Amino acid sequence: MSLFGYPADITHYQAILDNWNRVTDYNPVPKKAKVVEEQKMIKNAKGEEVQSIAEIHLEGPQEVKTQDYFMYTNALGVDVRYDARHIEIKKYLGTDNIKKVIVYA
């Protein structure tokens, strides 16, 4: 476990939704990211406290929905599935330009 994270190749499974916002399938997209495996309590968009076991840092603007999930192979060679629990968008100071997107899983 690293507090600073691991540069990683991950697969972002983007949810394909129907007209009623139900997941019908997933579109796999390989991405570069930094994965920080750390357990902590966070507040989701509803204000509820939920436990996060990892942070996935994606550079630049990213389209991520709460129905999406990520597959990551950790340092032990184990494939880990991370479901998006909360999404945070970081912007450059004083602008609307997106610096990175952090997904709490």
N, CA and C of each residue as an Amber inpcrd file, in Angstrom:
protein
   315
   0.8460000  -1.1830000   0.0000000   0.0000000   0.0000000   0.0000000
   0.8800000   1.2310000   0.0000000   0.5120000   2.1980000  -0.8070000
   1.2850000   3.4220000  -0.9040000   0.3870000   4.6240000  -0.6900000
   0.8350000   5.5410000   0.1530000   0.0670000   6.7700000   0.3620000
   0.1980000   7.7140000  -0.8240000   1.2240000   7.5090000  -1.6430000
   1.4540000   8.3840000  -2.7870000   0.8860000   7.8120000  -4.0690000
   0.4780000   6.5690000  -4.0590000  -0.1620000   5.9550000  -5.2110000
   0.8080000   5.3000000  -6.1650000   0.2510000   4.5040000  -7.0240000
   1.0030000   3.7930000  -8.0390000   0.5580000   4.2760000  -9.4110000
   1.5110000   4.6130000 -10.3070000   1.0860000   4.8550000 -11.6820000
   0.5920000   3.5220000 -12.2380000  -0.5280000   3.5520000 -12.9060000
  -1.1350000   2.2900000 -13.3000000  -1.8290000   2.3970000 -14.6430000
  -1.9360000   1.2440000 -15.2790000  -2.8060000   1.0960000 -16.4420000
  -4.0870000   0.4800000 -15.9110000  -5.1860000   1.1920000 -16.0800000
  -6.4630000   0.6870000 -15.5990000  -7.4180000   0.5780000 -16.7750000
  -8.5090000  -0.1250000 -16.5620000  -9.5680000  -0.1860000 -17.5630000
 -10.8080000   0.4380000 -16.9590000 -11.2810000   1.4910000 -17.6090000
 -12.4860000   2.1930000 -17.1720000 -13.6610000   1.6010000 -17.9340000
 -14.5770000   0.9810000 -17.2160000 -15.7760000   0.4160000 -17.8300000
 -16.8870000   1.4580000 -17.7310000 -17.1430000   2.1380000 -18.8610000
 -18.1480000   3.1940000 -18.9040000 -19.5250000   2.5800000 -19.1250000
 -20.4580000   2.9180000 -18.2460000 -21.8030000   2.3670000 -18.3320000
 -22.5460000   2.9290000 -19.5340000 -23.2130000   2.0470000 -20.2620000
 -24.0960000   2.4480000 -21.3520000 -25.5030000   2.3790000 -20.7850000
 -26.2070000   3.5130000 -20.7930000 -27.5130000   3.6080000 -20.1540000
 -28.6260000   3.6270000 -21.1920000 -29.8000000   3.0890000 -20.8040000
 -30.9670000   3.1620000 -21.6750000 -31.7620000   4.4300000 -21.3540000
 -32.9510000   4.5550000 -21.9080000 -33.7670000   5.7630000 -21.7180000
 -34.2000000   5.9800000 -20.2670000 -34.1910000   4.9220000 -19.4550000
 -34.6110000   5.0250000 -18.0600000 -33.4150000   5.0230000 -17.1120000
 -32.2250000   5.3190000 -17.6420000 -30.9710000   5.3660000 -16.8750000
 -30.6170000   4.0390000 -16.2120000 -30.9630000   2.9450000 -16.8790000
 -30.5530000   1.6210000 -16.4140000 -29.3280000   1.1950000 -17.2240000
 -28.4050000   0.5070000 -16.5830000 -27.1900000   0.0500000 -17.2590000
 -27.5380000  -1.1240000 -18.1630000 -27.2180000  -0.9990000 -19.4450000
 -27.4630000  -2.0840000 -20.3860000 -26.1830000  -2.8300000 -20.7350000
 -25.0390000  -2.1440000 -20.6880000 -23.7540000  -2.7610000 -21.0260000
 -22.6500000  -1.8160000 -20.5760000 -21.4110000  -2.2540000 -20.7670000
 -20.2570000  -1.4320000 -20.4190000 -19.3190000  -1.3280000 -21.6140000
 -18.6900000  -0.1700000 -21.7630000 -17.7160000   0.0660000 -22.8050000
 -16.3320000   0.1600000 -22.1480000 -15.4340000  -0.8200000 -22.3530000
 -14.1120000  -0.7680000 -21.7120000 -13.1840000   0.2210000 -22.4170000
 -12.5440000   1.0920000 -21.6160000 -11.6140000   2.0840000 -22.1490000
 -10.3330000   2.0270000 -21.3100000  -9.1820000   1.6590000 -21.9210000
  -7.9240000   1.6560000 -21.1610000  -7.4490000   3.0830000 -20.8990000
  -6.9500000   3.3260000 -19.6770000  -6.4930000   4.6610000 -19.2950000
  -5.2640000   4.5720000 -18.4070000  -4.5190000   5.6750000 -18.3580000
  -3.4150000   5.8440000 -17.4110000  -3.9710000   6.5670000 -16.1940000
  -3.5550000   6.1610000 -15.0100000  -4.0720000   6.7740000 -13.7890000
  -3.0520000   6.6000000 -12.6730000  -3.3590000   7.2310000 -11.5530000
  -2.6130000   6.9940000 -10.3180000  -3.6210000   6.4030000  -9.3430000
  -3.2730000   5.2680000  -8.7450000  -4.1700000   4.5910000  -7.8150000
  -3.5760000   4.6610000  -6.4230000  -4.3350000   5.2130000  -5.4780000
  -3.9220000   5.3000000  -4.0760000  -4.8260000   4.3540000  -3.2980000
  -4.2460000   3.2610000  -2.8060000  -5.0230000   2.2970000  -2.0230000
  -4.9640000   2.7070000  -0.5590000  -6.0300000   3.3430000  -0.1060000
  -6.0730000   3.8500000   1.2650000  -7.5220000   3.8400000   1.7210000
  -7.7810000   3.2840000   2.9030000  -9.1360000   3.2770000   3.4330000
  -9.3990000   4.5540000   4.2090000 -10.5430000   5.1710000   3.9080000
 -10.9460000   6.3490000   4.6610000 -12.4340000   6.5790000   4.4650000
 -13.0090000   7.3650000   5.3650000 -14.4230000   7.7130000   5.2830000
 -14.5550000   9.0000000   4.4620000 -15.5020000   9.0080000   3.5190000
 -15.7590000  10.1850000   2.7000000 -17.2580000  10.4500000   2.7040000
 -17.6500000  11.6410000   2.2780000 -19.0650000  11.9570000   2.0980000
 -19.3670000  11.9250000   0.6110000 -20.4350000  11.2180000   0.2580000
 -20.8190000  11.1620000  -1.1530000 -21.6710000  12.3670000  -1.5120000
 -22.2040000  12.4020000  -2.7090000 -22.9720000  13.5490000  -3.1850000
 -24.2580000  13.7680000  -2.3930000 -24.7560000  12.7160000  -1.7340000
 -25.9710000  12.8270000  -0.9230000 -25.6690000  13.2530000   0.5070000
 -24.3940000  13.4210000   0.8460000 -24.0120000  13.8020000   2.1970000
 -23.8650000  12.6310000   3.1500000 -23.9810000  11.4090000   2.6370000
 -23.8500000  10.2160000   3.4670000 -22.3770000   9.8490000   3.6130000
 -21.9960000   9.3600000   4.7800000 -20.6250000   8.9010000   4.9680000
 -20.5060000   7.4750000   4.4500000 -19.5640000   7.2710000   3.5340000
 -19.2990000   5.9460000   2.9800000 -17.8120000   5.6720000   3.0800000
 -17.4600000   4.3920000   3.0870000 -16.0530000   4.0250000   3.1800000
 -15.4520000   3.9150000   1.7880000 -14.3090000   4.5440000   1.6120000
 -13.5650000   4.4800000   0.3600000 -12.3270000   3.6280000   0.5930000
 -12.0410000   2.7120000  -0.3330000 -10.8480000   1.8800000  -0.1880000
  -9.7400000   2.2970000  -1.1450000 -10.0680000   3.1970000  -2.0840000
  -9.0520000   3.6340000  -3.0410000  -9.4610000   4.9450000  -3.6870000
  -8.4440000   5.6620000  -4.1800000  -8.6520000   6.8580000  -4.9910000
  -8.0220000   6.5920000  -6.3470000  -8.7370000   6.9470000  -7.3910000
  -8.2150000   6.8220000  -8.7490000  -8.1040000   8.2330000  -9.3110000
  -6.8770000   8.6760000  -9.5870000  -6.6180000  10.0200000 -10.0950000
  -6.4530000   9.9420000 -11.6150000  -7.3450000  10.6290000 -12.3370000
  -7.3070000  10.6760000 -13.7990000  -6.9920000  12.1010000 -14.2250000
  -5.9760000  12.2880000 -15.0420000  -5.5730000  13.6270000 -15.4860000
  -6.5180000  14.1550000 -16.5500000  -6.7800000  15.4510000 -16.4900000
  -7.5950000  16.1230000 -17.4920000  -9.0800000  15.8410000 -17.3370000
  -9.8870000  16.4020000 -18.2310000 -11.3270000  16.1720000 -18.1600000
 -11.6640000  14.7210000 -18.4960000 -12.5240000  14.1270000 -17.7020000
 -12.9250000  12.7340000 -17.8750000 -14.4290000  12.6320000 -17.6920000
 -15.0520000  11.7660000 -18.4590000 -16.4780000  11.5110000 -18.2730000
 -16.6250000  10.2590000 -17.4210000 -17.0230000  10.4520000 -16.1700000
 -17.1790000   9.3450000 -15.2250000 -18.5570000   9.4620000 -14.5860000
 -19.2860000   8.3450000 -14.5600000 -20.5950000   8.2960000 -13.9120000
 -20.5160000   7.3660000 -12.7040000 -21.4610000   7.5010000 -11.8020000
 -21.4580000   6.6420000 -10.6130000 -21.7840000   5.1920000 -10.9570000
 -22.3050000   4.9270000 -12.1470000 -22.5720000   3.5480000 -12.5630000
 -21.3220000   2.8710000 -13.1280000 -20.2610000   3.6200000 -13.3620000
 -19.0270000   3.0810000 -13.9380000 -18.2430000   2.2940000 -12.9020000
 -17.3230000   1.4550000 -13.4040000 -16.3690000   0.7950000 -12.5200000
 -15.0190000   0.7040000 -13.2100000 -13.9900000   0.4240000 -12.4120000
 -12.6140000   0.3760000 -12.8920000 -11.9970000  -0.9640000 -12.5110000
 -11.2070000  -1.5230000 -13.4190000 -10.4410000  -2.7380000 -13.1280000
  -8.9620000  -2.3550000 -13.0600000  -8.3010000  -2.8530000 -12.0260000
  -6.9140000  -2.4880000 -11.7510000  -6.1750000  -3.7260000 -11.2780000
  -4.9600000  -3.9380000 -11.7710000  -4.1130000  -5.0240000 -11.2970000
  -3.1120000  -4.4240000 -10.3260000  -3.2050000  -4.8260000  -9.0510000
  -2.3530000  -4.2160000  -8.0250000  -0.9480000  -4.8100000  -8.0360000
  -0.1120000  -4.3760000  -7.0850000   1.2940000  -4.7850000  -7.0330000
   1.4540000  -6.2900000  -6.7740000   0.4400000  -6.9340000  -6.2270000
   0.4850000  -8.3740000  -5.9680000  -0.0040000  -9.1930000  -7.1610000
  -0.4100000  -8.5210000  -8.2300000  -0.8920000  -9.2150000  -9.4150000
  -2.3560000  -9.6160000  -9.3310000  -3.0740000  -9.0610000  -8.3780000
  -4.4800000  -9.3890000  -8.1850000  -5.3430000  -8.3570000  -8.9120000
  -6.3100000  -8.8350000  -9.6970000  -7.2520000  -7.9210000 -10.3600000
  -8.2790000  -7.4450000  -9.3470000  -8.4330000  -6.1260000  -9.2470000
  -9.3440000  -5.5280000  -8.2820000 -10.3720000  -4.6880000  -9.0380000
 -11.6340000  -4.8690000  -8.6710000 -12.7070000  -4.0550000  -9.2560000
 -13.0490000  -2.9370000  -8.2800000 -13.0320000  -1.7140000  -8.7830000
 -13.3860000  -0.5470000  -7.9740000 -14.6540000   0.0770000  -8.5540000
 -15.7150000   0.1260000  -7.7520000 -16.9460000   0.8100000  -8.1360000
 -16.8520000   2.2640000  -7.7070000 -17.3230000   3.1650000  -8.5500000
 -17.2670000   4.6030000  -8.2380000 -18.2830000   4.9320000  -7.1460000
 -17.8020000   5.4310000  -6.0100000 -18.6900000   5.8280000  -4.9060000
 -18.8950000   7.3450000  -4.8760000 -17.8650000   8.0870000  -5.2700000
 -17.9550000   9.5470000  -5.2940000 -16.9510000  10.0590000  -6.3130000
 -17.3030000  11.1370000  -6.9920000 -16.4500000  11.7060000  -8.0330000
 -16.1730000  13.1580000  -7.6800000 -14.8970000  13.5210000  -7.7000000
 -14.4810000  14.8900000  -7.3600000 -13.7170000  15.4660000  -8.5450000
 -14.0540000  16.6890000  -8.9240000 -13.3960000  17.3510000 -10.0470000
 -12.5270000  18.4770000  -9.5090000 -11.2260000  18.4260000  -9.8170000
 -10.2780000  19.4670000  -9.3980000  -9.9980000  20.3660000 -10.5930000
 -10.0790000  21.6870000 -10.3760000  -9.8320000  22.6540000 -11.4490000
  -8.6050000  23.4900000 -11.1210000  -8.0130000  24.0520000 -12.1610000
  -6.9110000  24.9880000 -11.9510000  -7.4630000  26.2170000 -11.2430000
  -6.6970000  26.7710000 -10.3240000  -7.1350000  27.8870000  -9.5020000
  -7.5790000  29.0700000 -10.3560000  -8.8110000  29.5110000 -10.1480000
  -9.3330000  30.6800000 -10.8350000  -9.8130000  30.4500000 -12.2470000
  -9.8860000  29.1980000 -12.6840000 -10.3450000  28.9110000 -14.0430000
 -11.3960000  27.8000000 -14.0150000 -11.9820000  27.5420000 -15.1630000
 -12.8910000  26.4120000 -15.3080000 -12.2070000  25.2240000 -15.9850000
 -10.8910000  25.3100000 -16.1840000 -10.1420000  24.2240000 -16.8080000
  -9.9480000  23.0980000 -15.8040000 -10.2940000  21.8860000 -16.2090000
 -10.2170000  20.7360000 -15.3090000  -8.7910000  20.2150000 -15.2590000
  -8.2550000  20.1260000 -14.0450000  -6.9100000  19.6130000 -13.8230000
  -6.9260000  18.0890000 -13.7600000  -7.8200000  17.5400000 -12.9160000
  -7.9330000  16.1040000 -12.8030000  -9.2670000  15.7280000 -12.1890000
  -9.6080000  14.4630000 -12.3350000 -10.8170000  13.9030000 -11.7630000
 -10.3800000  12.8180000 -10.7940000 -10.9100000  12.8740000  -9.5700000
 -10.5990000  11.8540000  -8.5700000 -11.8550000  11.0330000  -8.3420000
 -11.7220000   9.7290000  -8.5120000 -12.8250000   8.8050000  -8.2780000
 -12.5430000   8.0640000  -6.9910000 -13.4440000   8.1870000  -6.0330000
 -13.3190000   7.4380000  -4.7830000 -14.0800000   6.1460000  -4.9360000
 -13.3990000   5.0430000  -4.6890000 -14.0080000   3.7310000  -4.8830000
 -14.1600000   3.0040000  -3.5700000
